[in-house]
Amino acid sequence: MAVATLSILEHQRPRSSRAEPGAATGRVLRALTTALTLGVSAVMLAAAGILFFLHVSVQPVLTGSMRPTYAPGWAIVSRAIPVSQIRPGMVVIFVPPHRSASYAHRVVSVSGAPDQPVITTKGDANPAADPWHARISAHSIQEVVWGVPWLGNAMVAMHGGGLRIVLIVTAGSFIAITGAQVILRTPRRRVSAPAWSSRGGE
């Protein structure tokens, strides 16, 4: 039976060599997963830094008064600036007199004291200026600096009212990628070949 034992062991050697491409693929997947995890972590840290240092806010556009600059379904990104820096041509977010909802309209004129300016505004799509003169009594105001197509639709669909929806999606992606990385790194159990004795058949 010594001859039979040798032939069985030689027959099993090619199987381990055939498994090498699969192991290489696993290593590539782990490397890609690690890179994605680091990328998502960097995005989350960057978002947190932007929120903290720049006082950034993200809100969905619900009406068409600012077409074609910002259309419904977009999201507008704004940052806080001192009210003394308000200038004509800026798009600012504010609550007009005797209104409860906030508006993002373009500033037409600025008058009054620098620390409590009075502004008139207009939507880019509207034929005339807004009917109010809004006195800004706060120390800062949100200036719109950027628009993101389609993001507003996602925020409304998921009932989100700010940048938190972006962070939730990012955090969910981070958790999913981290979980996949843990699964891929779990070592597979190897089935050992049966031990054949050269004297088993004697």
C-alpha positions in Angstrom: 0.0 0.0 0.0 3.0 2.3 0.1 2.6 2.9 -3.7 -1.1 3.8 -3.3 -0.2 6.2 -0.5 2.3 8.0 -2.7 -0.1 8.3 -5.6 -2.8 9.8 -3.5 -0.5 12.5 -2.0 0.8 13.3 -5.5 -2.7 13.6 -6.7 -3.6 16.2 -4.0 -0.6 18.6 -4.7 -2.1 20.2 -7.9 -5.2 21.2 -5.9 -3.2 23.5 -3.6 -1.6 25.1 -6.6 -5.0 25.6 -8.3 -6.2 27.4 -5.1 -3.4 30.0 -5.4 -5.3 32.3 -7.9 -8.3 32.4 -5.5 -6.0 33.5 -2.7 -4.5 36.2 -4.9 -8.0 37.4 -5.7 -8.8 37.5 -2.0 -5.8 39.6 -1.3 -6.7 42.1 -4.1 -10.3 42.4 -2.7 -9.0 43.0 0.8 -6.7 45.7 -0.5 -9.5 47.4 -2.5 -11.8 47.2 0.6 -9.1 48.7 2.8 -8.7 51.6 0.3 -12.4 52.2 0.1 -12.7 52.2 3.9 -9.9 54.7 4.2 -11.6 56.8 1.5 -14.9 56.8 3.3 -13.2 57.7 6.5 -11.5 60.6 4.9 -14.8 61.9 3.5 -16.5 61.6 6.9 -13.6 63.5 8.5 -13.7 66.2 5.8 -17.4 66.6 6.2 -17.1 66.9 10.0 -14.3 69.5 9.5 -16.4 71.5 7.0 -19.4 71.5 9.3 -17.3 72.6 12.4 -15.0 75.2 10.9 -17.1 76.7 8.0 -20.6 76.4 9.5 -21.8 74.8 6.3 -25.5 74.0 5.8 -27.3 72.0 3.1 -31.0 72.5 2.2 -33.2 71.2 -0.6 -34.7 73.6 -3.1 -38.5 73.2 -3.1 -39.6 75.9 -5.5 -38.6 77.3 -8.9 -38.2 80.9 -7.9 -34.4 80.7 -8.4 -34.4 79.1 -11.8 -32.2 78.6 -13.7 -29.6 79.0 -11.1 -31.1 76.5 -8.6 -34.0 74.4 -9.7 -36.4 72.3 -7.6 -34.7 69.0 -6.7 -31.3 70.6 -6.2 -29.7 71.1 -2.9 -28.0 74.4 -2.0 -24.8 74.6 0.1 -24.5 77.7 2.2 -22.0 79.1 4.7 -22.4 81.6 7.5 -21.1 85.1 7.0 -21.4 88.3 9.1 -24.4 90.4 8.1 -22.0 93.3 7.5 -20.7 91.4 4.5 -24.0 91.2 2.7 -23.7 92.7 -0.8 -26.0 93.0 -3.8 -25.8 90.0 -6.1 -25.4 87.5 -3.2 -27.9 84.7 -2.7 -28.8 84.5 1.0 -31.1 82.4 3.1 -33.4 84.4 5.4 -36.9 84.6 6.8 -38.8 87.5 5.4 -41.0 89.7 7.6 -44.4 88.1 8.5 -43.3 84.8 7.0 -42.4 81.5 8.8 -40.5 79.8 5.9 -37.0 80.7 4.9 -36.2 81.9 1.4 -33.0 81.7 -0.7 -33.2 84.8 -2.9 -30.7 87.1 -4.5 -30.0 90.4 -2.8 -31.0 93.5 -4.8 -30.1 96.2 -2.4 -28.6 96.8 1.1 -29.3 99.7 3.3 -29.3 100.7 7.0 -26.7 100.0 9.7 -24.1 97.4 8.8 -24.9 95.4 12.0 -28.6 95.4 11.2 -28.9 95.8 7.4 -32.2 96.1 5.5 -32.2 94.0 2.3 -34.5 93.8 -0.7 -34.4 90.5 -2.6 -35.6 88.9 -5.8 -35.9 85.3 -7.2 -34.0 84.9 -10.4 -37.1 83.5 -12.1 -39.5 86.2 -10.7 -40.4 89.2 -12.9 -40.3 91.6 -10.0 -38.5 92.1 -6.7 -40.0 90.6 -3.5 -42.5 92.8 -1.7 -40.6 93.1 1.5 -37.8 95.0 3.1 -36.2 92.5 5.4 -34.2 93.8 8.4 -31.5 91.2 9.4 -31.1 91.4 13.2 -28.9 88.3 13.6 -25.2 88.5 13.7 -24.7 86.2 10.7 -26.6 85.0 7.6 -26.3 82.0 5.3 -24.8 82.8 1.9 -25.4 80.2 -0.8 -22.1 79.2 -2.4 -22.9 76.1 -4.3 -25.7 74.0 -5.8 -25.8 70.2 -6.1 -28.3 68.7 -8.7 -30.6 65.8 -7.6 -29.4 65.8 -4.0 -32.4 67.8 -2.9 -34.8 65.1 -4.2 -32.9 62.5 -2.2 -33.1 64.6 1.0 -36.8 65.1 0.6 -37.5 61.5 -0.2 -35.6 60.4 2.9 -37.3 63.2 5.0 -34.0 64.8 5.8 -33.7 68.5 6.5 -30.0 69.2 6.3 -26.5 67.9 5.9 -27.3 65.1 8.4 -28.7 63.0 5.5 -25.4 63.1 3.7 -23.6 62.0 6.9 -26.1 59.2 7.4 -25.5 57.9 3.9 -21.7 58.2 4.3 -21.9 56.5 7.7 -24.0 53.7 6.2 -21.5 53.2 3.4 -18.6 53.1 5.9 -20.4 50.4 8.0 -21.1 48.3 4.9 -17.6 48.5 3.7 -16.1 47.8 7.1 -18.4 44.7 7.4 -17.4 43.4 4.1 -13.7 43.9 5.0 -14.2 41.8 8.2 -16.0 39.1 6.2 -13.2 38.9 3.6 -10.5 38.8 6.2 -12.2 35.8 8.0 -9.8 32.9 7.5 -11.3 29.9 5.7 -11.0 26.5 7.3 -8.8 24.2 5.3 -9.9 20.6 5.1 -6.8 18.5 5.7 -6.1 15.4 3.5 -6.8 12.1 5.2 -3.7 10.6 6.7 -2.8 7.4 4.9 -0.5 4.9 6.5 1.9 2.9 4.4 1.0 0.0 6.7 -2.8 0.6 6.7 -3.4 -2.2 4.2 -1.0 -4.7 5.6 
